[in-house]
Amino acid sequence: MRVVGEMPVEIYDKNKFIELSARAEVCRIVKKEKEGIAKVKARTKRYLYTIKIPLNELEEFIKQLKCKEVVEVGKKT
């Protein structure tokens, strides 16, 4: 059996992403200040789900996530 890397699945509906986050082992948040968005990534056993959220809505969105662990990922200086 050959293992083929899967592409992340982008979700556009916030409520659907929140539902999926309940199954996630970890959620990672990557802020892109120049673009004014944050990418939220939910890793489940099978897939990596992503969603783009405007920075001004991010804090409220994070409170709704049901991930076991939420980690903010940033560049190390």
C-alpha positions in Angstrom: 0.0 0.0 0.0 1.4 3.4 -0.9 0.6 6.4 1.3 -0.2 9.5 -0.7 -0.1 12.9 1.1 -3.5 14.5 1.2 -4.0 18.2 0.7 -5.6 20.2 3.6 -9.4 20.7 3.3 -10.4 24.3 3.4 -13.8 25.0 5.1 -15.7 28.2 4.4 -18.5 27.9 6.9 -17.6 28.9 10.5 -20.2 26.7 12.1 -19.1 23.7 10.2 -15.5 24.3 11.3 -16.5 24.6 14.9 -18.3 21.2 14.7 -15.2 19.7 13.1 -12.9 21.2 15.8 -14.6 18.9 18.4 -12.8 15.9 16.8 -9.5 17.8 16.4 -6.5 16.8 18.5 -5.0 20.3 18.2 -6.0 23.6 16.6 -3.2 25.9 15.4 -3.6 29.6 14.7 -1.3 31.4 12.3 -1.8 35.2 12.1 -1.0 36.9 8.8 -0.9 40.6 9.9 -0.2 42.0 6.4 -3.2 40.2 4.9 -5.4 41.0 7.9 -6.4 37.4 8.4 -5.6 34.4 10.5 -5.5 30.8 9.4 -7.0 28.4 11.9 -6.0 24.8 11.3 -7.7 21.8 13.0 -5.8 18.5 12.9 -7.9 15.4 13.1 -6.7 11.8 12.8 -7.4 11.8 9.1 -7.5 15.4 7.8 -6.1 18.8 8.3 -9.0 21.3 8.1 -8.3 25.0 7.6 -10.3 28.2 7.6 -9.4 31.9 7.1 -10.8 34.3 9.7 -10.5 38.2 9.7 -8.3 39.3 12.6 -11.1 41.4 14.0 -13.3 38.3 14.4 -10.5 36.0 15.7 -10.9 36.3 19.4 -14.6 35.5 19.4 -14.0 32.6 17.0 -11.3 31.1 19.2 -13.7 31.1 22.2 -16.1 28.9 20.2 -13.6 26.3 19.2 -13.9 22.9 20.8 -10.4 21.6 20.2 -8.5 19.7 23.0 -5.6 22.1 22.6 -5.3 25.6 20.9 -1.8 26.8 20.0 -0.9 30.1 18.5 2.0 29.5 16.0 4.3 32.4 15.2 7.7 33.1 13.7 10.6 32.5 16.1 13.0 35.4 16.3 
